[in-house]
């Protein structure tokens, strides 16, 4: 195959996102009495639990957990072709997405109102699973989002005292 691996990966990432929205359309068609937003949010909650289980294997509870979780999120976002960065402010860390293909897909599919709630459901369930497993009290706040007209999506992570 003469297609560079970077190009194949970018295409695969877009195929994965296309599958998500095809799956959503199938739910709407086959289950007309089911709220598709509730199904999508639940999917993100389940995904968050699974994501946290992967992150937990690499977290060191004796070190700065907000920063470690933010770095894990940014790393996995970058692996999916997203523009994600970590910012640290004392004991808090933030994950910043300057561009996000999920935002673009939600907009293109006419379901932009589902973008932030889906991300928030994923963050909440990921962080809740980390807390349940490690006995910690991490929390997060959505500070700014692209769907709401922001210049980026930024979520702040800290440990409650």
Secondary structure, DSSP 8 states (H G I E B T S, - for coil): --S-HHHHHHHHHHHHHHHHHHHHHHHHHH-TTS-HHHHHHHHHHHHHHHHHHHHHTT--TTS-HHHHHHHHHHHHHHHTT-EEEEEEETTEEEEEEEE-HHHHHHHHHT-THHHHHHHHHHHHHHHHHHHHHHT--EEEEEEE-TTTT-SSEEEEEEE--
